[in-house]
Amino acid sequence: MASKAAANAIRVALRGEAILTHPRFNKSTAFSLPERKDFGLTGRLPYRVNTLEEQCRRAYDQLQSRDTPIRKNTFLQSLRDQNWVLYYGLIQRHLKELVPIIYTPTQGEAIANYSHLFRRSEGMFLTYANEDTMEEDFLEQTRGHNVQLFVVSDAEAILGIGDQGVGGIGISTAKSALYTLVGGISPHMSRSVVLDVGTNNEELLNDELYVGWPHKRVRGADYDRFVDKFVQLVRKHYPHSLLHFEDFGVGNARRLLDKYRDQHAVFNDDVQGTGAVTLAAIMSAVGVTKSKLADQRIVVFGAGSAGLGIARQIRDGMVTLDHIKQEDATRAFYLIDRHGLITQSLGSNIGPGQEEFARPAGEWDGAQRDGNGEIQLLEVVKKVKPTVLIGCSTKTGAFSEEVVREMAKHVERPVIMPLSNPGRLAEVEPRLANDWTEGRALMATGSPFPPCRQPNGKEYIIAECNNALIYPGLGFGTMITQSRSMTDRMIIAGTQRLAALAPALKDPDLPLLPDFHIAPHVNFEVAVAVAEQAIEEGCAGVEWKKSEVRSHIEAAQWQPFYKDFVHDPNGLH
């Protein structure tokens, strides 16, 4: 009779060199002695069997010998190509230290230098020049696999560094990795995709080593047809999957989300994820100040995809949680872009999506204007006396001492959120905002910053508005329930759960959001809230009771540890 361990073992068809070079099944020196014999590995591996813990210690020592973040990044990419369990196990053990290496800010440098760092393929490359074979190319990497997640980018607006062409595959793989690390989705159930529609980055077009399609970006109807062909392939072959759009340009991000969100479960992290984590931080701040979301006066400095997404998400929160009309909630917002305050008098200078937040022109009669006739941030702060100031502009230092002090004159606990990434582009350094408000500011940032010293000598820990605190949970809750769409109420439910975990609700001197080191726990709770809401709304494709959600999610989460294998020619490969 077979042992219990053998009966529960995973049956794998690969053996010999093939299993050692397959990242899903490779255990390297952790293959047991019986497995080595079964898979023809005894003479291919050194004698001693290592535990995963021992392998992680060795890999961490090797990582530490790399002297720059980008060299650490390339080491970890290589490790991921070799052994998924070891890669994720290592990062999980050093989460706060290594996520900035595999994601922002280091991944931005890796993407910018993608063609010069290229070693091997790391995802799905769908190129405009090969549009006729897109379905064939798509099925080559997906046929026979239980794919639940597609993370796709056209790489026009990468991590604050702009158009990066085919290098955008790097943001798709980084986001996919975080879905696994802190969301619990098995890496073999996700696919990272870049839609290579060309690039307008002249440096890339003139680079003889550029590995993408060396052509100007496709626009208009041709672009829409190409993107639609991809979306329809996802819908046709994987109707219950989640389609995650990442780093699309401002002209396409919201437009594509609105176009497809009623057809499929679609999510845009730049629009919805950034908005959700920002809303959670503001909800936490509202809890500290014992006010209501609908009572806030909110200035958003930077009205691109992120700024508009944040404004809409906060507005949705006001409507859903405080039960006010959308038009009343809209009046709480003042958006500023490169033309100054967005008012109805700007006419053709009002960008796509900005018109709904444009202030009545007559409201600003007599306001001080600059030489171009525009109303700038300081004048808005003086007139509006905002309770919340959000930066998504990438304009370093835009929240000047005069602006911050003016805001603090009128608000006991000003909420100041310089969200631009990386940290060098932040609208204000938290230590300065802390000093200028005499320690009264409640703050959250887009990048990690050190704690600030308060007048009473205590340290104030700066919350990081890291999308990874919420988007993997939003996605997992949607995927596991096979929801037809990710609804606004599902996002709000996840946001409420994240806000409820904020340390500041227990002590106002603590941060507005949980620390990233507990991101897996946070995203688990977000996923539960999202799944429960999907069932309540009736958009789930599973027939579960809400009381069953937690146990289903626990059972479905992938964890980086080695499982027992037995060789079977008809097994997995």
NORTA-V573869 format. One line per field, one symbol per residue. phi: phi as a letter, one per 20 degrees, with the letter a starting at -180 (. if undefined). burial: + if it has 16 or more other ideal C-beta (glycine too) atoms within 10 Angstrom, else -. A space follows every 10 residues. Layout:
phi: ???
burial: ???
This chain:
phi: .ffffffefe ecefbmgfff ddffdfdlfe gfffffffdm dgeecfffed efffffffff fffffeecgf ffffffffff febfffgfff fgfcgffeff eecfefffff ffdgfeegcb fcrddddgfd gfdgfffffg dcgndeedbd dccdmecelm dnfclfffgf ffffffffgf fddnefffec cecceednbd effffeefef eefebfgfcm ffffffffff gfffffecfd edddecleff fdgffffffd fedbfcbdff eeffffffgf ffffffffel dcgfefdddd eodegfffff fffffgffff edldfffffg fedcdccfen gecffflfef fgneffdffg fffdfnffce femdeeggff ffeelfeccd dcdlegmfef gffffffffd cfcfecceef dfgfeffbfg ffffffdlme fecbcecfcf fdeegenfed eefdfegffc fffgffffff elffbdegff fffffgffff efgffebfee ffcffffdgf ffffffffff fffffffndf edddegfegg fffgfefecf bfdfdcebge efb
burial: --------+- -+-++---++ -++-++++++ +---++-++- +---+----+ -+--++--+- --+------+ -++++++-++ +-++++++++ +++-+--+++ ++++++++++ ++-++-+--- -+++++++-- +--+--++-- -+----++++ ++++++++++ +-++++++++ ++++++++++ ++++++++++ +++++++++- +--+-----+ +++++-++-- --+--++--+ +-+++--+-+ ++++++++++ ++++-++--+ +--+++++++ ++++++++++ +++++++++- --++-+++++ ++++++++++ ++++++++++ +--+----++ -++++++-++ +++-++---+ +-++-++++- ---+------ ---++++-++ ++++-+++++ +++++--++- --++-+++-- +-++++++++ +++-++++++ +-+++++-++ +++++++++- -+-------+ ++++++++++ ++++++++++ ++++++++++ +++++++++- ++++---+-+ ++++++--++ -+++++++++ +++++---++ ---+----+- --+--+++-+ -+--+++--- ---
